[in-house]
């Protein structure tokens, strides 16, 4: 699966099925999911603690660290998709609406 060819709906469906067969839905309230998300974001932060910007970029390309970073990124994304599913917020619509707000809030000044 690659970002360029994978639909958000397909990811959400896979995540929904994974949780359903394990009987995890009772624990997936918006509050619990946001708390788990905050924990996972903390785990994603850990490999970058005290690194410079250049060092953090290098960490993403270091095979020894990349898999662990990717695992934490996947955990964060997984929980975001579960939150979207259980809150009824369509993530694609939310991102599109937020981009419109951001374009108004941060207009282009000058140009390249």
C-alpha positions in Angstrom: 0.0 0.0 0.0 1.3 3.5 -0.9 -0.2 6.9 0.0 -0.6 7.7 -3.7 -2.8 4.7 -4.3 -4.5 4.0 -1.0 -7.9 5.5 -0.2 -8.7 6.8 3.3 -11.8 4.7 3.3 -9.8 1.5 2.7 -7.5 2.3 5.6 -10.5 3.1 7.9 -12.2 -0.1 6.8 -9.1 -2.2 7.6 -8.7 -0.5 11.0 -12.4 -0.9 11.8 -12.2 -4.6 11.0 -9.0 -5.1 13.0 -10.6 -3.6 16.1 -14.0 -5.3 15.6 -12.6 -8.9 15.5 -10.8 -8.1 18.8 -13.8 -6.7 20.5 -12.2 -3.4 21.2 -15.1 -1.0 20.2 -16.3 -0.6 23.8 -13.0 1.1 24.6 -13.0 3.4 21.6 -14.8 6.4 23.0 -13.6 9.8 21.7 -12.1 10.5 25.1 -10.2 7.2 25.2 -9.0 7.5 21.7 -7.7 11.1 22.2 -5.9 10.0 25.3 -4.3 7.1 23.5 -3.4 9.4 20.6 -1.6 11.8 23.0 0.4 8.9 24.4 1.4 7.7 20.9 2.4 11.2 19.8 4.7 11.2 22.8 6.2 8.0 21.7 6.7 9.5 18.2 8.5 12.4 19.8 10.9 10.3 21.7 13.4 9.4 18.9 13.8 13.1 18.1 14.4 14.4 21.7 17.4 16.7 21.8 18.2 16.3 18.1 18.8 19.3 15.8 16.6 19.7 12.8 19.3 18.2 10.5 19.8 15.3 13.0 16.1 14.6 13.1 15.9 14.5 9.3 18.9 12.1 9.3 17.1 9.9 11.9 14.2 9.4 9.4 16.5 8.1 6.8 18.6 5.9 9.1 17.5 2.3 8.6 18.2 1.5 12.2 15.8 4.2 13.4 13.3 4.5 10.5 11.3 1.4 11.3 10.7 2.4 14.9 9.7 5.9 13.8 7.4 4.5 11.1 5.8 2.2 13.7 5.0 5.2 15.9 3.7 7.2 13.0 1.4 4.3 12.1 0.1 4.1 15.7 -0.7 7.9 15.6 -2.4 7.6 12.2 -4.3 4.4 13.3 -5.7 6.3 16.3 -6.6 9.3 14.2 -8.6 7.1 11.9 -10.3 5.4 14.8 -11.2 8.8 16.2 -12.6 9.9 12.9 -14.7 6.7 12.7 -16.0 6.9 16.3 -16.6 10.6 16.3 -18.4 10.7 13.0 -16.0 13.4 11.7 -15.0 12.8 8.1 -11.3 13.4 8.1 -11.1 14.3 4.4 -13.8 16.9 4.8 -12.2 18.2 8.0 -8.8 18.6 6.3 -10.3 20.3 3.2 -12.3 22.7 5.4 -9.3 23.5 7.5 -7.2 24.2 4.4 -9.7 26.8 3.3 -9.5 28.4 6.8 -5.7 28.3 6.7 -5.6 29.9 3.2 -7.7 32.8 4.7 -5.7 33.0 7.9 -2.3 32.8 6.2 -2.5 34.5 2.8 0.4 34.3 0.4 2.5 37.5 0.7 4.7 38.2 -2.3 5.6 35.1 -4.2 8.4 32.7 -5.1 
